[in-house]
Amino acid sequence: MSVNYKDSPGGGPATSYNQVLATGDGPIRRTVSDYLVILRERLWYVVVVFLVILLASVAYTLSATKLFTAAASIEILARDPVVMKVTEVRDGGLRGPEDLNTQVKILESSAIVQRVAARLTADESKALLKPYEKGSGGDPIVPEEVLIQNRKILPVRSTRMLQITFTHPDPDVAAKISNLIVEEYMNYNVRWRVDESMQAVEDLKVRADEQSKKVQELGNALQDYREKHNMVSLDQRKDIVTEKLKALNSFLTQANSRVTEAGVQLHQVEECRKRGGNLADLAFVATLPQVQVLRQQIDSQNVTIADLRQRYREEHPKMLSALQGLSQSKLELGQALNNAAETIRNAYETAQRDASQAKADLAAQETEALKLDRLAVDYGTQQNELSVNQELLSNILSRMRETSMTATIEAHNARIVDAATRPHKYSSPNVALNLGCGAFGGLVLGLSLAFLAAFIDDRVKTSYQIESVIGLPLIGIIPRTQRMDPVKRAQLAHNTADPLATEAFLTIHSNLRLKDASKNAKVILVTSTRPAEGKSFVTSNLALTFADHGERTILVDCDLRKPNVHKSFGIKNTKGVIDYCTAGAPLDGLIIKNQETNFDLLLAGGQAVNPTHILNHENFARMISELRGRYDRVFIDSPPLAPVSDAMIVLPLVDGALFTIRFNLVRTRGAKVCAHRIMETKVPCFGAILNGLDLSLSEYYYAEYYDKSYRSYVRSAVA
C-alpha cells in the first residue's frame, strides 16, 4: 500500500492530515461502506433486539383483550334552522374552525359524560364496568371514568362531520354508549338554547322597566326646558332671524362691491393727478354727459379756429372771439372734471359708511342667531335623547316578545347522519399494525443499539480512524499471528512462519522506500501509544526485513524501563546502551554482531533507574551518531508515548518515526494525542502500522487487504 506523504517546510512533518493524505478531492471522509462495516460487525445486536421486540409485539397481540369500536356520525349545521325570522339569543352557527372545535370540546366535556352515565340502567352500568376492576389510584372504577377513557370525538377533515366512537369489549355496550353520547349532545344544545332564551327574557324585562322610567324622566325634562326658554315658537323665530341674516348679507355684499368700485375709480383719479394726466382720458369720467358736451364743444371750436387762421390773423376780432370762446370752454371742462373727481370721492365715502353700518347690523343679527342656535342645540339634544330612548324601549319590548315566542321552540344545531350499530369485527388489537410496529421498532432499536455501541467503543479498528481522526497515513497492516515461541515470532519476517505477516512487513518495507524522506532515513524510531501494542515485534521484524534486502541494519533497544528485544532473540540482557552512556564502554564490545545476515543488535543492558537521564546524556547522542555512520539502517525500539516521555527525548536524534497501533486495543483519543505529539516536532512521522488485525474481522474492516483469495495467493507464493 503506497502513501502520499508530504514533508512540511523546514524538513518537519506535514501539519495536517489534508497534507498527509490529499488525493485532490480533500481529506478522507467516512463513507456508506464504513457504516455498513459498523453494522456488519454488530449484526447480532440488530438481530437479537429485532427478534425480542417482534416476539414481544406478537405476545402482546395474542394476549390482548379484543375490543370493539362503535361509531356514530353527526353533521354540525352551518346555520341554525330558521323556524321564525328572529335573531337567536346565542348564534349556534359555524363561522370558522374555532366554532367546530368548540363543538368537539362540548362533546368531550364532563357534562355530556355525566348525563350519559345518568341515563344508564343498572344492568347497562354493570355491563359497562364488568371488564374493569379498579380505577385510577386503586379506587373502585366509576362509569364516568370508563366513558372518558374509551370515547373519542374525531372531526372528519374538510367537512362539518364528527365521528363519535366508543370502544369496549362488549360490542352492544359500545354501540349503546356511542348513541347515548350523540343523544345527550343534541339534548344539551336544546336545553342550552332554552335556558339562554328564558334568561334573556328575564333580563330584557328588567331592562324594559328601567328604560321606561328613563323615557318618562327625559320627556318631563324636555317640557320644562321648553317652558323656561319660551321655545314654543322656536321654528318661527329661527325663520325670521334667518331671513334677516340673508337680507343683511346681501346688502353687505352690495355695499362692499360699491366700496370696491368707488375705491378703484378714486385710486385712478388720484394716480392721474399725480402724474399730471388728463382726467378726461379716464373712461368713467369721459362718459359723463357734461364732460362729453364740453369736449365736443372744444373740438368744434378748434376746427373753427383752424379755419379762421387760414383767413385771418391772430389779432383779427373774429380770431380773438374764437380763441376767447375756446379758453372759456376749457375752463368749464376743467371745472367739470374737478366736480367729477369730487363726486367720485363722495361716492366712495358714502359706500364705506353704508358697508360699515351693514356689517354692524349683520354682527348684531348673528349674535342673536347664535344665541338662538345654542338654545336650539340644547333643545335638540334633549329631544334626540328622548327619541333614541323611546326607540330603544320599543326595540327592547319587541325583542322581549320575540324571545318569549322562540324560547320553547326546540331547534337542533346538528343532525344524526349515521347512528352507531353493533360492530361485528374487533378494532383492537390490530395484528398488522402491531406486528409492523414491532418489526420496525425492533429494527430501529437494533440499529440504534449497534451504532450506539460503535459510538461508545472508541478503540482503533478502521483505517478511517487512523487516517482521518488520528491524522496519520496507514502504511501497513500486520495480521494477528498464531501462538508461537517469542523468538520465532520476533523473526517472522525472516523465517516465514506466518506468510501473511511476512508479506505485511514486505509491504511496509516497500512503502517506506517510495518516498525520499523515509527512503533516505537512516535512524528510525518505532513507538506506540501504550504498552502491549506489539511495538518490539514490529521493530524487530521490520529491521530483519531491511536486513534481508541487503542493508546493514542494527536494532537498538532504547526501552530502558522494560526492555524486550533480548527476549525476542533469546539473549541475556547483560550489556548494552546503559553501559555505553554511563560507563563509556566501547561500542564494539556492546553490539551483538551477525545475529542474522546484515543484522546486529544493541540491547538495553538492563533496567535503568533513571532512564531519562541516560537518554539525555551526551554519550547517547554520540552513540546514535556513531551508529548512523556504521549502518545503513538503525531501528530504535522506544517506550510508549502515553505513560512516559522517553521517546520524545530520542526523537530529535532520529530521521523519522513509525507509530504502532494495536487493533481493537488502544483508544482513538489517546492515539490521536500521542500522534500529534510526534507531528508537533520537526521529525517526520512516516505513518502508522496497524498490528494484530483479527483475520476473522478483516472482511469487515480491511477486505481490500485481506480477502480470502489474497491469503491463498500469499501461501502458494511462499510455498
Buried (B, 14 or more C-beta within 10 A) or exposed (E): BEBEBBBBEEEBBBEEBBBBBBEEEEBBEBEEEBEEBBBBBBEEBBEEBBEBBBEBBBEEBEEBEEBBBBBBBBBBBEEBEEEEEBEBBEEBEBEEEEBBEEBBEBBBEEEBBBBBBEBBEEEBBEBBBEBBEEBEEEEEBBBBBBBEEBBBBEBEEEEBBBBBBBBBBBBBBBBBBBBBBBBBBBBBBBEBBBEBBBEBBEBBBEBBEEBBEBBEEBBEEBEEBBEEBEBEEBEEBBEEBEEBBEBBBEBBEBBBEBBEBBBEBBEBBEEBEEEEEEBBEBEBBBEBEBBEBBBEBBEEBEEBBEEBEEEBEEEEEEBEEBBEBBEEBBEBBBEBBEEBBEEBBEBBEBBBEBBEEBBEBBEEBBEBBEEBBEBBEEBEEBBEBBEEBBEBBEEBBEBBEBBBBBBEBEBBBBEBEEBBBEBEEBBBBEEEEBBEBBBBBBBBBBBEBBBEEBEEBBBBBBBBBBBBBBBBBBBBBBBBBEEEEBEBBBBBBBBEBBBBBBBBBBBBBBBBEBBEBBEEBBBBBBBBBBBEBBBBBBBBBBBBBBBBBEBBBBBBBBBBBEBBBBEBBEBEBEBBBBBBBBEEBEBEEBBBEEBBEBBBBBBBBBEBEEBBBBBBBEBBBBBBEEBBEEBBBBBBBBBBBBEBBBBBBBBEBBBBBBBBBBBBBBBBEBBBBBBEBBBEBEBBBBBBBBBBBEBEBBBBBBEEBBEEEBBEEBEEEEE
